[in-house]
């Protein structure tokens, strides 16, 4: 039995549909992918990190955004919603809707067992193609563990890992050391 091929969706069609949709979706290579919901553990981590970012970035030239702001990876055509984005300097948005960012400095993904392979693999690789991006922070929600991709030179990235509640991870792009004990303060794994 054959199935009908899914029609190719242009970026413009995706954005038009997405702006009317009740639920968020990612877009890549002419296809729309529904995003899954999140757990309380995921939300606790994102809420805690948002509070920490709010305090740290207050009065600075960097601004943080929640997962409601879409990010476009221009090099690959990926439209996605990171759990948290930070822009240092003037945000560059794609159109008058002001809902799609193209120049993040830091992107954060909190992954679950079902999204870990994608978030740590193909998605992180696409993120690293953003010229303005300096740090990609990947946070586990099932264990006390973070992984940071840090730009060290044009096209070169270093990976820094931290596990447990004692260490911190240095987010050089925003001048902040994130203590894992602070990040996971509200989360039991």
VEXLOBA-260665 format. One record per residue (C-alpha): residue number from 1; residue in one letter; x, y, z. Coordinates in steps of 0.5 Angstrom, whole numbers, plus 500, padded with zeros to 3 digits. Layout:
N
<atom NUM; "A"; <X; Y; Z>>
...
% end
This chain:
189
<atom 1; "X"; <500; 500; 500>>
<atom 2; "X"; <503; 507; 498>>
<atom 3; "X"; <502; 513; 502>>
<atom 4; "X"; <501; 520; 498>>
<atom 5; "X"; <507; 524; 499>>
<atom 6; "X"; <507; 530; 504>>
<atom 7; "X"; <507; 537; 500>>
<atom 8; "X"; <513; 541; 500>>
<atom 9; "X"; <511; 547; 505>>
<atom 10; "X"; <515; 554; 503>>
<atom 11; "X"; <518; 558; 509>>
<atom 12; "X"; <513; 563; 508>>
<atom 13; "X"; <507; 558; 508>>
<atom 14; "X"; <510; 555; 514>>
<atom 15; "X"; <510; 562; 518>>
<atom 16; "X"; <503; 564; 516>>
<atom 17; "X"; <500; 557; 518>>
<atom 18; "X"; <505; 558; 525>>
<atom 19; "X"; <502; 565; 526>>
<atom 20; "X"; <495; 562; 526>>
<atom 21; "X"; <496; 556; 530>>
<atom 22; "X"; <495; 554; 537>>
<atom 23; "X"; <501; 549; 538>>
<atom 24; "X"; <508; 551; 536>>
<atom 25; "X"; <512; 547; 530>>
<atom 26; "X"; <519; 547; 527>>
<atom 27; "X"; <520; 547; 520>>
<atom 28; "X"; <526; 545; 516>>
<atom 29; "X"; <527; 542; 509>>
<atom 30; "X"; <519; 544; 507>>
<atom 31; "X"; <516; 540; 512>>
<atom 32; "X"; <513; 542; 519>>
<atom 33; "X"; <514; 538; 525>>
<atom 34; "X"; <509; 539; 531>>
<atom 35; "X"; <513; 540; 538>>
<atom 36; "X"; <511; 536; 544>>
<atom 37; "X"; <509; 538; 550>>
<atom 38; "X"; <514; 539; 556>>
<atom 39; "X"; <514; 536; 563>>
<atom 40; "X"; <514; 539; 570>>
<atom 41; "X"; <521; 538; 571>>
<atom 42; "X"; <522; 541; 564>>
<atom 43; "X"; <518; 547; 566>>
<atom 44; "X"; <522; 548; 573>>
<atom 45; "X"; <529; 548; 570>>
<atom 46; "X"; <527; 553; 564>>
<atom 47; "X"; <523; 557; 570>>
<atom 48; "X"; <529; 557; 574>>
<atom 49; "X"; <534; 559; 569>>
<atom 50; "X"; <529; 564; 566>>
<atom 51; "X"; <530; 567; 573>>
<atom 52; "X"; <537; 567; 574>>
<atom 53; "X"; <538; 570; 567>>
<atom 54; "X"; <533; 576; 569>>
<atom 55; "X"; <538; 577; 575>>
<atom 56; "X"; <544; 577; 571>>
<atom 57; "X"; <542; 581; 565>>
<atom 58; "X"; <539; 586; 569>>
<atom 59; "X"; <542; 593; 566>>
<atom 60; "X"; <546; 589; 561>>
<atom 61; "X"; <546; 590; 554>>
<atom 62; "X"; <544; 583; 553>>
<atom 63; "X"; <537; 581; 553>>
<atom 64; "X"; <533; 574; 554>>
<atom 65; "X"; <527; 571; 551>>
<atom 66; "X"; <523; 565; 552>>
<atom 67; "X"; <521; 559; 548>>
<atom 68; "X"; <515; 564; 545>>
<atom 69; "X"; <520; 567; 540>>
<atom 70; "X"; <522; 563; 534>>
<atom 71; "X"; <529; 563; 532>>
<atom 72; "X"; <531; 562; 524>>
<atom 73; "X"; <538; 558; 523>>
<atom 74; "X"; <539; 562; 516>>
<atom 75; "X"; <544; 557; 514>>
<atom 76; "X"; <540; 551; 514>>
<atom 77; "X"; <533; 554; 514>>
<atom 78; "X"; <531; 551; 521>>
<atom 79; "X"; <525; 555; 524>>
<atom 80; "X"; <525; 553; 532>>
<atom 81; "X"; <523; 555; 539>>
<atom 82; "X"; <529; 554; 543>>
<atom 83; "X"; <527; 554; 551>>
<atom 84; "X"; <531; 560; 552>>
<atom 85; "X"; <535; 565; 547>>
<atom 86; "X"; <540; 571; 549>>
<atom 87; "X"; <542; 576; 544>>
<atom 88; "X"; <547; 581; 546>>
<atom 89; "X"; <546; 588; 542>>
<atom 90; "X"; <541; 589; 538>>
<atom 91; "X"; <536; 583; 536>>
<atom 92; "X"; <535; 582; 529>>
<atom 93; "X"; <528; 580; 527>>
<atom 94; "X"; <526; 577; 520>>
<atom 95; "X"; <520; 582; 519>>
<atom 96; "X"; <515; 586; 522>>
<atom 97; "X"; <512; 581; 526>>
<atom 98; "X"; <518; 581; 530>>
<atom 99; "X"; <517; 574; 532>>
<atom 100; "X"; <523; 571; 529>>
<atom 101; "X"; <530; 572; 531>>
<atom 102; "X"; <536; 571; 527>>
<atom 103; "X"; <542; 573; 531>>
<atom 104; "X"; <542; 570; 538>>
<atom 105; "X"; <549; 570; 542>>
<atom 106; "X"; <546; 564; 547>>
<atom 107; "X"; <541; 558; 546>>
<atom 108; "X"; <539; 554; 551>>
<atom 109; "X"; <535; 547; 550>>
<atom 110; "X"; <533; 543; 556>>
<atom 111; "X"; <532; 536; 553>>
<atom 112; "X"; <528; 530; 555>>
<atom 113; "X"; <530; 522; 554>>
<atom 114; "X"; <525; 523; 547>>
<atom 115; "X"; <529; 529; 545>>
<atom 116; "X"; <536; 528; 547>>
<atom 117; "X"; <539; 525; 541>>
<atom 118; "X"; <536; 531; 536>>
<atom 119; "X"; <537; 536; 541>>
<atom 120; "X"; <545; 534; 542>>
<atom 121; "X"; <546; 532; 535>>
<atom 122; "X"; <542; 535; 529>>
<atom 123; "X"; <539; 541; 532>>
<atom 124; "X"; <546; 543; 536>>
<atom 125; "X"; <550; 542; 529>>
<atom 126; "X"; <545; 547; 526>>
<atom 127; "X"; <545; 552; 531>>
<atom 128; "X"; <553; 552; 531>>
<atom 129; "X"; <552; 555; 524>>
<atom 130; "X"; <549; 561; 526>>
<atom 131; "X"; <555; 567; 526>>
<atom 132; "X"; <553; 571; 532>>
<atom 133; "X"; <552; 565; 536>>
<atom 134; "X"; <557; 564; 542>>
<atom 135; "X"; <554; 558; 546>>
<atom 136; "X"; <549; 553; 546>>
<atom 137; "X"; <547; 550; 553>>
<atom 138; "X"; <544; 543; 553>>
<atom 139; "X"; <541; 541; 560>>
<atom 140; "X"; <539; 534; 562>>
<atom 141; "X"; <532; 534; 565>>
<atom 142; "X"; <533; 527; 568>>
<atom 143; "X"; <540; 528; 571>>
<atom 144; "X"; <544; 533; 574>>
<atom 145; "X"; <548; 534; 567>>
<atom 146; "X"; <549; 540; 562>>
<atom 147; "X"; <553; 540; 556>>
<atom 148; "X"; <556; 547; 553>>
<atom 149; "X"; <558; 548; 546>>
<atom 150; "X"; <563; 554; 546>>
<atom 151; "X"; <565; 558; 540>>
<atom 152; "X"; <573; 558; 540>>
<atom 153; "X"; <575; 561; 533>>
<atom 154; "X"; <571; 561; 527>>
<atom 155; "X"; <568; 554; 525>>
<atom 156; "X"; <571; 551; 532>>
<atom 157; "X"; <567; 549; 538>>
<atom 158; "X"; <569; 546; 544>>
<atom 159; "X"; <565; 542; 549>>
<atom 160; "X"; <565; 543; 556>>
<atom 161; "X"; <561; 538; 561>>
<atom 162; "X"; <559; 539; 568>>
<atom 163; "X"; <555; 533; 572>>
<atom 164; "X"; <552; 533; 579>>
<atom 165; "X"; <550; 539; 583>>
<atom 166; "X"; <557; 542; 585>>
<atom 167; "X"; <560; 545; 579>>
<atom 168; "X"; <559; 551; 575>>
<atom 169; "X"; <559; 552; 567>>
<atom 170; "X"; <562; 558; 565>>
<atom 171; "X"; <557; 562; 560>>
<atom 172; "X"; <563; 567; 557>>
<atom 173; "X"; <558; 570; 552>>
<atom 174; "X"; <554; 573; 557>>
<atom 175; "X"; <560; 573; 563>>
<atom 176; "X"; <556; 568; 567>>
<atom 177; "X"; <558; 562; 571>>
<atom 178; "X"; <552; 558; 572>>
<atom 179; "X"; <552; 554; 578>>
<atom 180; "X"; <548; 547; 577>>
<atom 181; "X"; <546; 547; 584>>
<atom 182; "X"; <542; 554; 582>>
<atom 183; "X"; <540; 551; 576>>
<atom 184; "X"; <537; 545; 579>>
<atom 185; "X"; <535; 548; 585>>
<atom 186; "X"; <527; 546; 584>>
<atom 187; "X"; <528; 539; 581>>
<atom 188; "X"; <529; 532; 584>>
<atom 189; "X"; <532; 527; 579>>
% end
